Amino acid sequence: MRVTNRMLTETTLTNLNSNRERLDRLQDQLTSSQRISNPSDDPIGISSALEFRSTISEIDQYLRNVDAANSWLGATDTALGAVNDTLHRARELAVQGANDTLSADDRQSIVTEVSNLIEATIGRANSTYAGQYIFAGVKVGTTPFSPVGNPPTAITYNGDGGAIARQINNQATMVVNSTGNTVFGPVFTALIGLRDALTSGSAGAVAATILDIDGALNSVISARAQAGARMNRLVGEQNRLESLKLDLAGLLSKIQDVDITSAISEFALQQSVYEAALAAGAKAITPSLLDYLK
Amino acid sequence: MSSWTTGLDIAYRALQAEQQAIDVVNHNIANANTPGYSRQVANMATTQPAAVISLTGEIGQMGTGVRVTHIERQRSSFTDLQIRDENYSLGQWEKTRDALQQVEVVFNEPSDAGLNSLMSRFWQSWQDLTNSPQDAGARRALVEQADSLAVSVNRVYSQLTSIQNDTDNQIKLKTDSVNQIAQQVASLNVKISQAEQMGLRANDLRDQRDLLIDDLSRVVRLSYYETADGAVNIFLGSHTLVVKDRVDALANGIDVNGFATVTWDSDGSPVSITDGELYGLQQARDVDVPAVMNDLDALASGLITRINALHTAGFGLDNTTNLNFFNGTGASTIAVNPTLKSNPEKVATASAANSIGDNSVALGISGLQTTLTMSGNTSTFGQFFASMMSRLGVDSQRADMMANNQKLLVDHLKRQRETLSGVSLDEETTKLIEYQRAYEAAARVINVVDEMLDLLINRVGLVGR
């Protein structure tokens, strides 16, 4: 076969070019640490990479939602815990007040304390989280409980029975609010009943309110238990989401990230191939018969 | 009978022949790097021998020297044909690859700035709003995020349109270049016929013409044959492009989309384009890029319809209802309803009036992220987009692979052509020495004859002087 000078130069150029291209691609991968920089780099991988990216960002969002739900439920638990303590105190006062031997002064000071308890409970029932009333149903912008008269003879509920839900994974939502009416209705009835019975001075009437207070305690305890159970479920959900995210991040990295060790060694190999091609090219192109003629 | 002059004549012819051969070598060396040049060889043959009658009466022949019979171009028309047959596909796949790679750049995936990430952030904003529907900040964030998604979809779509338009322009330029090449081939046809009718070999003109046909074969699939007078006639499909000195030029018409068609200027009928750069460009403009545009359109219109269906039924903070979230019908027109942009409190999150904490509509809309809404309810918006990118990747990868393989094939064939037609400086130098030595020897013969004549004329006949 005849080999011409142009064949030598073109072969050298073609080889140098393809070496340079491979080197460039490896360098690009190394500096960006991404294996895929265009869909055509790995058409199958790109689809998984994009889906994993979306799913990871979804999970991040669910984790944020879980946080938000948790905070809401935390605020609920704090409010209900305080009300729980209030009712226990009210029950003690009711037992004291049911005693016929109490002086009028003592009875009056108990009435004052119960009135304070009612005030405090109204405050708890109007608790907010992030500017939203948590016991108002979906009317989160309206003060849910307002006293009628002074001292209050009744407490009006301005909220509704609407449920507020949080998306905690791609399939489930969780209701985070407790309907204010259901929880606080019996509490206010019991407390106002106690105050009125104490004011009336009838020990029997005071004793009769103990049953209402127990009923109200039950409604608060069950609402608190519900919030607690929801928080437990959120902890489980959070753990599940976090481990899922970790798994997906691992898979995504496998598809998308460069294996640095192998990329570096491949780069070094390619570099020496390139240098060899340069050296060979330099030797192949230069000489011709002309170099040896005088 | 041999005369004194015969010797000088032979030597003189030898000098001339070697001189000519050296000129050919010189021409080869000069054109070692000229594109399309085929090396030439001076073919030498003995001149007409002279009849001689020997003393014994036998009739014989006496050599009279050498002449250069013709200067031959080293070229294989079969290899030319092979190269041109592979050139069509090379041109086609290169153009397809170029267009698809541009499309890939437009989408810029995977990255944090691509549509995939923007969609994710859009859904996240809806989710954030479910957590605090009454929060002005969350509403503002959603509207901004939706706006940047819509604007990006518009931008990508318009960039795809630009790629289509660029491709269309290239088709017009390529049509012009076919006409130019055809014109040059026609005028070379005339020159070659004229030269060869005079018995000359139009080597360099043929090289030029072959180079033009090589170029043309990349642009469009063609067939050709050479006529007896040395002209080449070229056909596209069954229609002639060049017949001897006549050109049937191409022209551009306009199709229903306002894009250029390629037609015959003479009668306006469409040109049969089955391969080559023109075909690749047409495919990119009419098939490959529109496929991606249609997918993007489907994605945008899916988002618009699905989100609006839920949004119009919902209520904003100020009890506004029956508002579209997105205006527009597709990728080029999708835009956030301007009313919502100036009044984010009107974004519908609740399923009833006066229920500001009710996030059920927002939950419904953010739930669309994981709902099978696309491709006949078999994939989510995200999955649809991912598979769209996957298909783009497959197409682009295939075009790249085909172009590379075809390049290897054409390069291989070109090497084969170079083996025969290329100039080797070593070879030419060797020949140069060879011819130089022969020239020197012929000159030496003249010297010898001269001395013999000198002997005869100046030194014979001095006897008895």
Interface residues (C-beta under 8 A of the other chain):
Chain A: M1 R2 V3 T4 N5 R6 M7 E10 T11 T14 Q34 I36 N38 P39 S40 D41 D42 P43 I44 I46 S47 S48 A49 L50 E51 R53 S54 S57 E58 D60 Q61 Y62 R64 N65 A68 A130 G131 Q132 A136 G137 V138 K139 V140 G141 D160 G162 I164 A165 R166 Q167 N170 Q171 T173 N177 Q256 S288 L289 L290 L293
Chain B: A32 N33 L100 Q101 E104 V105 F107 E109 P110 N116 S117 M119 S120 R121 W123 Q124 Q127 D128 T130 N131 S132 Q134 D135 A350 N354 S355 I356 G357 D358 N359 S360 L363 S366 G367 Q369 T370 G382 Q383 F385 A386 S387 M389 S390 R391 L392 G393 V394 S396 Q397 D400 D411 R415 E418 T419 L420 G422 V423 S424 L425 D426 E427 T429 T430 I433
